[in-house]
Amino acid sequence: LEYFDAAGPLGMLGVIALFVLWRKRRNDARLALFLYGLMCVYVLVFNPIWVPYLLKKLSYLLLRFEFAIPSMLVCAYLFRELWAKLGRRNPDLSQLGAAVVLVAAAAFLGVPLAKTPSQFAYGARAMNRASTASYRNLDDLFSFIDKECPPGSVIASDPVTSFGIPAFTDEYAVCPYDQHATPNDSTAIARITDCRKIFDPGASFSEIRRVLVTYGAEYLVINGRIPPSVGTMYWKPDPAGAAALARRLREPTSPFRIIFERAGVTMAKLVVCPSCRALERPPAPPAYLGDSLDVAAVNRLPAGGMPEIRIEDVRSARAEAARGDTVALDVTWLAAKKCPFASYIAHLRFDTEFPKNALYRMAWGKPYRRILERVTGHRFHFRVDFQPLGGIVPPDVWPVMREIHDRVNVPIPRAVAPGTYAISLRIASKPQYPNYVLKDILTDDDVYGGTRVGTIRIE
């Protein structure tokens, strides 16, 4: 599914082309090369024996094999054959084959082609939609940097902001965006995690300064404008976390001097601290740290989806909510043992009962539910994915046997059906692309299911 999501509708049409054009390959060496090459790609990306192994080694690069023999080349050949058939110049393509191609092309390409005018990348509508989530949002910051910072300065920031700094200014950034670093860069993950320490509420000014000094950075940018729709593999600051760090920089013992501040974005310069001893004084214990538990108490807690993590509690101040509301859930995690470094993601799932007729079977429950949702216009299932503590304090740095208090805001979709929803929670290592099995595709007992932690009534 992820492969065809990357290949698009032409990827689906490429599968049809294999069958429709198979006989013609005998008399056309170029077509044979395309078809055999495409088959090799399919054998590589759909083989359940070696895909799990390759996914660990290559991650998202496994899907890039689609571009080894692009489906669009085979589809272009297919359309040429169809055009010749319609002009009565192609006896090799059967009437049935032509009909199959026409139906498949209408099914796979009709909607995308109809949407093309409104989705045109440089159209006003598409530009306006993208502007709030683009780097145009930081024009004022980039203009200030170009004007006030010497060219070649080094700036520490979050992964999203850092990705734009070298692109729109003459400066360098410490932190790469996820895997987007030079291929031979073995320090990318270290720089991502080091910059994460800057935003940790439990980090002292001494630790923050040490990160900047290590990488020769003179400036720190705190960006509270990152839209929720922009995701990362590891971490990003939310507006509240960015504002909290910006407030800390104004403290008397701060080694920073604020040089730019506007609409949720703060830039500060590392300066000589008048009282460097104060830097060693740790800040107050962060609010996310709770009590310590003993082994017996931890063993009684339900599993969180990974062997190292337990779920102690999930609470909501509201037992009922209306469609369109946003409900805050307080989650208490606990690490039973040291967690390995990874990109962590939590799945908070909401399910309610739905009508079931004679066609329903558990073996294909998910397609049944989705068709029912399309027909009725009501959803009976929704999910919110989130990084624990925004990814800034992930499980691999949690103290063992200590409560970790987290909060997630859940927007209730307006299209959900009224009813009582069971809430389940699971934490997992976040893959670049998930490797689904048939059970995940056909049933609701899928990879996102977790421990039942409560219910909520939605009106």
C-alpha positions as CSV (number, residue, x, y, z in Angstrom):
1,L,0.0,0.0,0.0
2,E,2.8,2.4,0.8
3,Y,4.5,1.5,-2.4
4,F,1.4,2.4,-4.5
5,D,0.9,5.5,-2.4
6,A,4.4,6.6,-3.5
7,A,3.9,5.4,-7.1
8,G,0.4,7.0,-7.4
9,P,-2.3,6.0,-9.8
10,L,0.2,5.3,-12.6
11,G,1.7,2.6,-10.3
12,M,-1.7,0.9,-10.1
13,L,-2.1,1.2,-13.9
14,G,1.4,-0.3,-14.3
15,V,0.1,-3.6,-12.8
16,I,-2.7,-3.7,-15.4
17,A,-0.1,-3.1,-18.1
18,L,1.8,-6.2,-17.2
19,F,-1.2,-8.4,-18.1
20,V,-2.5,-6.4,-21.1
21,L,0.9,-6.1,-22.8
22,W,2.4,-9.4,-21.8
23,R,2.0,-11.1,-25.2
24,K,3.3,-8.2,-27.1
25,R,6.7,-8.3,-25.3
26,R,7.8,-11.2,-27.6
27,N,8.1,-8.9,-30.6
28,D,9.3,-5.8,-28.8
29,A,12.6,-5.9,-26.9
30,R,12.1,-2.4,-25.4
31,L,8.7,-3.4,-24.0
32,A,10.1,-6.7,-22.6
33,L,12.8,-4.7,-20.8
34,F,10.2,-2.5,-19.2
35,L,7.9,-5.3,-18.2
36,Y,10.7,-7.6,-16.8
37,G,12.2,-4.7,-15.0
38,L,8.8,-3.8,-13.4
39,M,8.3,-7.4,-12.4
40,C,11.7,-7.4,-10.6
41,V,10.7,-4.3,-8.7
42,Y,7.4,-5.9,-7.6
43,V,9.2,-9.1,-6.5
44,L,11.6,-6.9,-4.5
45,V,9.0,-4.8,-2.7
46,F,6.3,-7.3,-2.2
47,N,8.3,-10.3,-1.0
48,P,7.3,-11.0,2.7
49,I,10.5,-12.9,3.3
50,W,13.1,-10.3,2.7
51,V,11.1,-7.0,2.9
52,P,11.3,-6.9,6.7
53,Y,15.1,-7.3,6.5
54,L,15.5,-4.8,3.7
55,L,13.2,-2.3,5.5
56,K,15.5,-2.3,8.5
57,K,18.6,-1.8,6.4
58,L,17.2,0.7,3.8
59,S,14.2,2.2,5.5
60,Y,12.2,4.5,3.1
61,L,14.8,4.0,0.4
62,L,13.1,0.6,-0.3
63,L,10.2,2.5,-1.9
64,R,12.6,4.4,-4.1
65,F,13.0,1.2,-6.2
66,E,9.8,2.3,-7.9
67,F,11.9,4.9,-9.8
68,A,14.3,2.2,-11.1
69,I,11.6,1.3,-13.7
70,P,9.1,4.1,-13.3
71,S,5.5,2.9,-13.9
72,M,4.9,6.0,-16.0
73,L,7.1,4.6,-18.7
74,V,5.1,1.4,-19.0
75,C,1.8,3.4,-18.8
76,A,3.0,5.7,-21.6
77,Y,3.6,2.5,-23.7
78,L,0.2,1.3,-22.7
79,F,-1.6,4.5,-23.8
80,R,0.3,4.4,-27.1
81,E,-1.0,0.9,-27.8
82,L,-4.6,1.9,-26.8
83,W,-4.5,5.0,-29.1
84,A,-3.4,2.8,-32.0
85,K,-6.2,0.4,-31.1
86,L,-8.8,3.1,-31.2
87,G,-7.5,4.2,-34.6
88,R,-7.8,0.5,-35.8
89,R,-4.0,0.3,-36.2
90,N,-3.2,-2.2,-33.5
91,P,-4.5,-5.7,-34.0
92,D,-2.2,-7.0,-31.2
93,L,-4.4,-5.4,-28.5
94,S,-7.6,-7.4,-28.0
95,Q,-11.0,-5.8,-27.6
96,L,-11.1,-7.1,-24.0
97,G,-7.6,-5.6,-23.3
98,A,-8.6,-2.2,-24.7
99,A,-11.8,-2.2,-22.5
100,V,-9.8,-3.2,-19.4
101,V,-7.3,-0.3,-20.0
102,L,-10.1,2.2,-20.6
103,V,-11.9,1.2,-17.4
104,A,-8.7,1.1,-15.3
105,A,-7.5,4.5,-16.7
106,A,-10.9,6.1,-15.9
107,A,-10.9,4.5,-12.4
108,F,-7.3,5.4,-11.5
109,L,-6.7,8.7,-13.4
110,G,-10.2,10.3,-13.6
111,V,-10.3,11.9,-10.2
112,P,-6.6,13.0,-10.2
113,L,-7.0,14.6,-13.6
114,A,-10.2,16.3,-12.6
115,K,-8.4,17.8,-9.6
116,T,-5.4,18.9,-11.5
117,P,-6.5,22.6,-12.1
118,S,-7.2,23.2,-8.4
119,Q,-4.0,21.4,-7.3
120,F,-1.6,23.1,-9.7
121,A,1.5,23.8,-7.7
122,Y,1.8,27.5,-8.8
123,G,-2.0,28.3,-8.7
124,A,-3.2,30.9,-6.3
125,R,-5.4,28.4,-4.4
126,A,-2.6,25.9,-3.9
127,M,-0.1,28.6,-2.9
128,N,-2.5,30.1,-0.3
129,R,-3.1,26.6,1.2
130,A,0.6,25.9,1.5
131,S,1.7,29.4,2.7
132,T,0.8,28.8,6.3
133,A,2.9,25.6,6.4
134,S,5.8,26.9,4.3
135,Y,9.0,28.7,5.1
136,R,7.3,31.9,3.9
137,N,6.0,32.0,7.4
138,L,9.6,32.8,8.5
139,D,10.3,35.6,6.0
140,D,10.8,38.1,8.9
141,L,13.3,35.8,10.7
142,F,15.3,35.0,7.6
143,S,15.4,38.7,6.6
144,F,16.7,39.6,10.1
145,I,19.4,36.9,10.0
146,D,20.6,38.0,6.5
147,K,20.8,41.6,7.8
148,E,22.2,41.2,11.3
149,C,24.3,37.9,11.3
150,P,27.7,37.6,9.7
151,P,27.7,35.2,6.7
152,G,28.8,31.7,7.8
153,S,27.4,32.0,11.3
154,V,26.2,28.7,12.9
155,I,22.7,28.6,14.3
156,A,21.1,25.9,16.6
157,S,17.4,25.3,16.3
158,D,14.8,22.5,15.9
159,P,14.9,20.1,12.8
160,V,12.2,21.9,10.9
161,T,13.6,25.4,11.2
162,S,17.1,24.2,10.7
163,F,16.2,22.7,7.4
164,G,15.3,26.1,6.1
165,I,18.1,28.2,7.5
166,P,20.8,27.2,5.0
167,A,18.3,27.4,2.2
168,F,17.1,31.0,2.8
169,T,20.1,32.6,4.5
170,D,23.9,32.5,4.3
171,E,24.2,30.7,7.6
172,Y,24.8,27.1,8.7
173,A,22.5,25.0,10.9
174,V,23.6,22.4,13.5
175,C,20.5,20.2,13.3
176,P,19.5,18.3,10.1
177,Y,15.9,17.4,9.4
178,D,15.3,13.7,10.0
179,Q,17.4,11.7,7.5
180,H,18.1,14.7,5.2
181,A,21.8,15.0,5.7
182,T,24.7,14.2,3.4
183,P,24.9,10.4,2.9
184,N,28.3,10.0,4.6
185,D,27.3,12.1,7.6
186,S,27.5,9.8,10.7
187,T,26.7,12.6,13.1
188,A,23.2,13.4,12.0
189,I,21.4,11.5,14.7
190,A,23.8,12.9,17.4
191,R,23.1,16.5,16.2
192,I,19.3,15.9,16.2
193,T,19.4,14.6,19.8
194,D,21.9,17.2,21.0
195,C,19.6,20.0,19.8
196,R,16.7,18.3,21.4
197,K,18.4,18.8,24.8
198,I,18.2,22.6,24.3
199,F,14.4,22.3,24.4
200,D,14.2,19.9,27.4
201,P,12.6,21.7,30.3
202,G,14.9,19.8,32.6
203,A,18.1,21.0,30.9
204,S,20.3,23.5,32.7
205,F,21.8,26.6,31.0
206,S,25.1,24.9,31.3
207,E,23.9,22.0,29.2
208,I,22.3,24.2,26.7
209,R,25.4,26.3,26.3
210,R,27.6,23.2,26.0
211,V,25.5,22.1,23.0
212,L,26.1,25.4,21.2
213,V,29.8,25.5,22.1
214,T,30.3,21.9,20.9
215,Y,29.1,22.8,17.4
216,G,30.5,26.3,17.3
217,A,27.0,27.9,17.3
218,E,26.6,31.5,18.3
219,Y,22.9,31.8,17.9
220,L,19.8,30.0,19.0
221,V,16.4,30.2,17.2
222,I,13.2,29.1,18.9
223,N,10.3,28.6,16.5
224,G,6.8,28.5,17.9
225,R,5.2,28.8,14.5
226,I,5.6,25.2,13.3
227,P,2.1,24.0,12.1
228,P,0.8,20.8,13.7
229,S,0.6,19.3,10.2
230,V,4.4,19.3,9.8
231,G,5.7,16.1,11.1
232,T,9.2,14.8,12.0
233,M,10.7,11.5,12.8
234,Y,12.1,12.5,16.2
235,W,11.0,15.8,17.6
236,K,9.8,19.4,17.1
237,P,8.8,22.1,19.6
238,D,5.1,22.9,20.0
239,P,4.1,26.6,20.6
240,A,3.9,26.1,24.4
241,G,7.3,24.5,24.6
242,A,8.9,27.2,22.4
243,A,7.3,29.9,24.6
244,A,8.6,28.3,27.8
245,L,12.2,28.2,26.5
246,A,11.9,31.8,25.3
247,R,10.8,32.8,28.8
248,R,13.8,31.0,30.3
249,L,16.2,32.9,28.1
250,R,15.1,36.1,29.8
251,E,16.2,34.9,33.2
252,P,19.0,36.8,34.9
253,T,21.4,33.8,34.8
254,S,20.7,33.2,31.1
255,P,23.9,33.1,28.9
256,F,21.8,34.5,26.0
257,R,20.8,37.9,24.8
258,I,17.6,38.1,22.8
259,I,18.1,39.9,19.5
260,F,14.8,39.1,17.7
261,E,11.4,38.3,19.0
262,R,8.1,38.4,17.0
263,A,4.9,36.3,16.8
264,G,6.2,33.2,18.5
265,V,9.7,33.2,17.1
266,T,12.7,34.1,19.3
267,M,16.4,34.4,18.3
268,A,19.1,34.8,20.9
269,K,22.9,35.2,20.8
270,L,25.2,33.3,23.1
271,V,27.1,35.9,25.2
272,V,29.5,35.8,28.1
273,C,27.5,35.1,31.3
274,P,28.1,37.5,34.1
275,S,27.6,34.7,36.7
276,C,28.7,31.4,35.1
277,R,28.4,29.5,38.4
278,A,24.7,30.1,38.2
279,L,24.7,28.1,35.0
280,E,25.5,25.0,36.9
281,R,22.5,25.3,39.1
282,P,19.9,22.9,37.8
283,P,16.4,24.2,37.0
284,A,13.4,23.2,39.1
285,P,12.2,19.6,38.5
286,P,10.1,19.6,35.2
287,A,6.4,19.1,35.5
288,Y,6.4,15.9,33.5
289,L,8.3,14.0,36.3
290,G,6.1,12.2,38.8
291,D,6.7,9.8,41.6
292,S,8.9,6.7,41.7
293,L,7.3,3.3,41.8
294,D,8.6,0.0,43.1
295,V,9.0,-3.2,41.0
296,A,5.8,-4.8,42.3
297,A,3.7,-1.8,41.4
298,V,5.2,-1.5,37.9
299,N,4.6,-5.2,37.2
300,R,0.9,-4.7,37.8
301,L,0.7,-2.0,35.1
302,P,-0.6,-2.9,31.6
303,A,1.9,-3.0,28.8
304,G,2.2,0.0,26.6
305,G,3.0,-1.8,23.3
306,M,6.7,-2.1,24.0
307,P,8.3,-4.3,26.6
308,E,10.1,-1.4,28.3
309,I,7.0,0.9,28.7
310,R,3.9,0.7,30.9
311,I,0.7,2.7,30.9
312,E,-0.1,3.8,34.5
313,D,-3.2,6.0,33.8
314,V,-5.1,7.8,31.2
315,R,-7.6,10.5,32.4
316,S,-9.9,13.0,30.8
317,A,-11.6,15.8,32.7
318,R,-14.7,15.1,30.5
319,A,-16.7,12.0,30.3
320,E,-18.7,13.4,27.3
321,A,-17.8,15.5,24.3
322,A,-19.4,17.0,21.3
323,R,-18.4,16.5,17.7
324,G,-15.9,19.2,16.8
325,D,-14.6,19.6,20.4
326,T,-11.0,19.2,21.5
327,V,-10.5,16.9,24.5
328,A,-7.4,16.9,26.6
329,L,-6.2,13.5,27.9
330,D,-3.6,13.2,30.6
331,V,-1.4,10.1,30.1
332,T,1.0,8.7,32.7
333,W,3.7,6.6,31.3
334,L,6.4,4.6,33.0
335,A,9.7,3.1,31.8
336,A,10.2,-0.3,33.5
337,K,13.7,-0.5,32.1
338,K,16.1,1.7,30.0
339,C,14.5,2.3,26.6
340,P,16.6,2.1,23.4
341,F,17.1,5.1,21.2
342,A,14.4,5.2,18.6
343,S,11.7,7.4,17.0
344,Y,8.7,6.8,19.2
345,I,5.1,7.3,18.3
346,A,1.9,6.7,20.3
347,H,-1.4,5.7,18.8
348,L,-4.6,6.8,20.7
349,R,-7.5,5.1,19.1
350,F,-11.3,5.5,19.4
351,D,-13.8,2.8,18.4
352,T,-17.6,2.4,18.7
353,E,-20.0,-0.2,17.5
354,F,-21.4,0.0,14.0
355,P,-24.3,-1.7,12.2
356,K,-23.4,-5.2,10.9
357,N,-25.5,-7.2,8.4
358,A,-25.1,-10.6,6.8
359,L,-22.1,-9.4,4.7
360,Y,-20.0,-8.6,7.8
361,R,-17.2,-10.9,8.8
362,M,-14.3,-10.2,11.2
363,A,-11.9,-11.4,8.4
364,W,-12.8,-8.3,6.3
365,G,-14.1,-6.0,9.0
366,K,-12.1,-3.0,8.1
367,P,-13.1,-2.7,4.4
368,Y,-16.7,-3.3,5.5
369,R,-16.6,-0.5,8.1
370,R,-15.0,1.9,5.6
371,I,-17.6,1.2,3.0
372,L,-20.3,1.7,5.6
373,E,-18.7,5.0,6.6
374,R,-18.8,6.2,3.0
375,V,-22.4,5.2,2.6
376,T,-23.7,6.7,5.9
377,G,-21.4,9.7,6.0
378,H,-20.5,8.8,9.6
379,R,-17.2,7.6,11.0
380,F,-17.1,4.8,13.7
381,H,-13.3,4.9,14.3
382,F,-10.7,7.6,14.5
383,R,-7.1,7.8,15.7
384,V,-4.7,10.4,17.0
385,D,-0.9,9.8,16.6
386,F,1.5,11.7,18.8
387,Q,5.0,11.7,20.0
388,P,5.2,11.4,23.8
389,L,6.1,14.8,25.3
390,G,6.4,16.1,21.7
391,G,9.4,14.0,21.1
392,I,11.5,16.5,23.1
393,V,11.7,14.1,26.1
394,P,11.3,10.7,24.4
395,P,11.3,7.3,26.2
396,D,15.0,6.8,25.7
397,V,15.8,9.6,28.2
398,W,13.0,8.7,30.7
399,P,14.3,7.8,34.2
400,V,13.5,4.2,35.0
401,M,10.6,3.4,37.4
402,R,9.5,7.0,37.4
403,E,6.1,8.4,36.4
404,I,6.1,10.5,33.2
405,H,3.1,12.8,32.8
406,D,2.1,13.6,29.3
407,R,-0.9,15.4,27.7
408,V,-2.4,15.0,24.3
409,N,-5.2,17.1,22.8
410,V,-7.7,15.1,20.8
411,P,-9.8,16.9,18.2
412,I,-13.1,15.0,17.8
413,P,-14.0,14.8,14.1
414,R,-17.3,16.3,13.1
415,A,-18.2,13.3,11.0
416,V,-18.1,10.7,13.8
417,A,-21.3,8.9,14.7
418,P,-22.6,9.6,18.2
419,G,-22.0,6.8,20.7
420,T,-19.7,5.5,23.4
421,Y,-16.2,5.1,22.1
422,A,-13.6,2.7,23.6
423,I,-10.2,4.3,24.0
424,S,-7.0,2.3,23.4
425,L,-3.4,3.4,23.6
426,R,-0.2,1.9,22.2
427,I,3.4,3.2,21.9
428,A,5.7,1.9,19.2
429,S,8.9,2.6,17.4
430,K,7.9,4.8,14.4
431,P,9.0,3.4,11.0
432,Q,9.7,5.7,8.1
433,Y,7.0,3.6,6.3
434,P,4.9,0.9,8.0
435,N,5.3,-2.7,6.8
436,Y,1.7,-3.9,7.0
437,V,0.5,-7.5,7.0
438,L,-2.9,-8.6,5.6
439,K,-4.4,-8.5,9.1
440,D,-3.6,-4.8,9.4
441,I,-5.3,-4.1,6.0
442,L,-8.4,-6.3,6.4
443,T,-9.3,-6.1,10.2
444,D,-9.6,-3.5,12.9
445,D,-7.4,-5.7,15.1
446,D,-4.4,-4.1,13.5
447,V,-1.0,-2.7,14.3
448,Y,-2.5,0.4,15.8
449,G,-4.6,-1.4,18.4
450,G,-3.4,-1.1,22.0
451,T,-4.4,-1.4,25.6
452,R,-7.9,-0.3,26.5
453,V,-7.6,2.7,28.8
454,G,-11.1,4.1,29.0
455,T,-14.3,5.3,27.3
456,I,-15.8,8.6,26.2
457,R,-19.4,9.5,25.1
458,I,-19.6,11.6,22.0
459,E,-22.8,13.3,21.2
